[in-house]
Amino acid sequence: MKDDQRIQLLKELLLELHHGASPESIQERFEAHFTGVSALEISLMEHELIGADTGITFEDVMKLCDVHANLFKKAVQGVELADAEHPGHPVKLFKEENLALRATLLRIRRLLETYAETSDDEVRAELSKGLERQYGLLGQFERHYRRKEELFFPVMEGYGHDAPPKVMWGVDDQIRDLFAVAKQSLQDKLSSNPSQVREDFEAFAVEFESMIFKEESILLMILLETFTQDDWLKIAEESPAFGYAIIQPSQVWQPHREGFGVEKAEPTAEQSQIIETPDGYLTISFQPKEGQQKLDRQTAQAFGKGYLSLEQADLILNHLPMEITFVNKEDVFQYYNDAVPTEEMIFPRTPSQIGRNVELCHPPKLLPKVKRIFTALRSGEKDKFEMWFKSESRGQFVHVTYKAVRDAQGEFQGVLEYVQDIAPYWAIDTDFYREIED
């Protein structure tokens, strides 16, 4: 079947859904014509039909997503996809968050509509409080996006899918900007211009719902076809550091894993082999290669101006009152310290980010600034950059430094970033203090 014929059939199926047909009733016809077509192809066709002069809505496509999700499950029948329906699995949580966020959108729409229809001041005051609560819940989509950007995207890049994360992250930032406008509009214009508040909210909601479509019918389908169970386990382990939107996991996902307890025999110090030749027997002796020696973390070694063991150096770095990140001269994110748990970090870092190009660790809108900083530090134009800002929500005064790291010969070896909350120092109001007096 040609692409234009498939699009026409897809249109017919979507219109049937639009007019009340159940997804189950069209499953067989869908499978007959779309088996072997990738999630990406089908989703792009669906996206082409939304917004066209077809009468097909976002909700219709969301219904069909269940149909072709079933198709892909059957096409790659196996251990990995079945896990995605288990409580606590990152995919199930991701979808549950989207459901909760869409329910919040609907509640806000009803509240705004009711607000516009009433002139009673007391009723409007209660509706205003309700809107503030619902906007607060909706704002938790930031956690949903952060997990996607910081945990899903690095694994995608590891499999060679660099372009989709960049595009989606850029759209995420546009949606963040639209929400900021909608939220400010609620604060400033609700009583004086409620129609403008609704207009600003809908500008956000349209793009937000479109992103839900892209996440569930394109992104997750690609991930389910690509990621391994170990990938999902790592994502599940690191997810709490970024939090969840509205919902909380009801249980920890613990997939069944088969254990294989066959132990390898210890190699002997020396082994030999006897080979028969026409003139007699030849004995060949050989020494097996030893495995990689375990890294000694306890023995002190020459270190800077003194002596430290690897274990001591690690402890010292983790006890510094600042967050440290090192990006090497190849622009690869190579190290960060564990000064505080990830969920308490000013700039959250997770193990999945190690090995990523530094450009992929930042939102697209920040890339020009990141490139300028690294170019200036690499060339020697500048030795360091400093910046600071107040975080009213967290009560922090954040100070950030990007410093060029050079070796004894002056050769550029990378960039050290150190971040600290200087609010406690900013609050010092005396010239002298000792906790322990003489």
Residue, then its C-alpha position, 0 to 999 in steps of 0.5 A: m500500500k502506498d503512503d497516500q493510500r495509508i494516509q487516506l485509510l488512517k483518516e477514515l479510521l480516525l473519523e470513525l473514532h471521532h464519530g463514536a467507534s471503539p478502538e477495538s472495532i478498528q484494531e483488525r483493519f489497522e493491523a491489516h494495513f499498518t503492520g511493519v510500519s514504524a511508530l515514527e511513520i504512523s505518528l507523522m501521518e497522524h500529526e499531518l491529519i490533525g489541524a488539517d481540514t478533516g475534523i480530526t481532533f487531538e483526542d481522536v489521535m490519542k484514542l488511536c495511539d492505543v490501537h497502534a501501541n497494541l500493534f507494536k507490542k505484537a510486532v516486537q513481542g518480547v520481554e522488554l515491552a511487557d514491563a512498560e505496563h508494570p506499576g513504577h515503570p518509567v513509561k507507565l509513570f510518564k503516561e500517568e503524569n500526562l493523564a493527570l496533567r490533562a485532567t488539570l487542563l480540563r479543570i482550569r478550562r472549566l474554572l476560567e469559563t465559570y469565572a467569565e460567566t459570573s459577576d459575583d465577587e465572592v464566587r470569583a474570589e473562590l474561583s481565583k483561589g481554585l485557579e491558583r491551586q490548579y496552575g500550581l499543579l499544572g506547573q509540575f509539568e516541569r518535573h516531567y520535562r526534566r526527567k525526559e530531558e535529563l534521563f530519556f534523552p542521554v540514552m537516546e543519544g547513546y543509541g545515535h538518536d541525536a536530532p529528536p532530543k534537540v528538537m523536542w527540548g527546544v519545543d519544551d522550552q517554548i512551552r515553558d515560556l508560554f506557561a510563564v506568560a499564562k501564569q503571569s496573565l492569571q496574576d495580573k489580568l484575571s479580574s480586569n480581563p478574564s478573556q485575555v487570561r483564557e486566551d493566554f492559557e489556551a495558547f499554552a494548552v494547545e502546544f502542551e497537548s501537542m507535546i503529549f501527543k508527540e511524547e506518547s505516539i512518537l517518543l515513547m514508541i521509539l524508546l520502547e523499540t530501542f531501550t533495554q530493560d537495563d536502560w529503564l532500570k537506570i532511569a527508574e533509579e535516577s527518576p526520584a532526583f527530579g520528582y514527579a508531576i502530580i502523581q507519585p509512584s505507587q510502588v517500585w518497579q522490580p522486574h524478574r531477572e533470571g540468575f545464572g550462578v555458573e562460576k568460572a574455574e580459577p585459572t592455574a598459575e601455569q597451563s600446558q598443552i601436548i601436541e603430537t608431531p611426526d617426530g614425537y610430542l611437543t609440550i607448550s607451556f603458557q601463563p594465562k593473562e591475569g584479569q585487570q588488577k583491582l584499583d587500589r583506593q586505600t594506599a596514599q600516593a603522591f598527590g599535588k603538594g602531599y599524599l592522598s589515597l584515591e578514597q581520601a581524594d574522593l571524600i574531600l571532593n564530596h565534602l567541599p561545600m559546592e557542586i563541582t563539574f568537570v568537562n574535559k578538553e573534548d567537551v565531554f562531561q566527565y565528572y561531578n562530585d556528590a556534595v549533596p543528594t541529586e534532589e538537593m543539587i542547585f543544578p541536578r546531575t545524574p550518572s546517565q549524563i556522564g559521557r555526554n557532549v556538554e552541548l547535549c546537557h543544556p537546553p537549545k536556547l542556552l547553546p549559543k551562550v555555552k559555546r561562547i564560554f567554552t570558546a573563550l576559555r579554550s582560546g585563552e581569551k578569558d580564564k574564567f566566567e562568573m555569574w550569580f542569581k537569586s532563587e526566591s523559591r529555594g531561598q538561595f543566592v547562587h554563585v556560578t564559576y566556569k574556569a579553564v583548567r590548564d596543565a603545567q605547560g599551559e595546555f587547555q585540559g577542560v572546564l571546571e564549573y563550581v556552584q555554591d549557595i552564598a546566601p549564608y555568607w550574604a546574610i553575615d551581619t557582623d565583623f567577627y564571630r567564633e563558634i568556640e570562644d577561648 
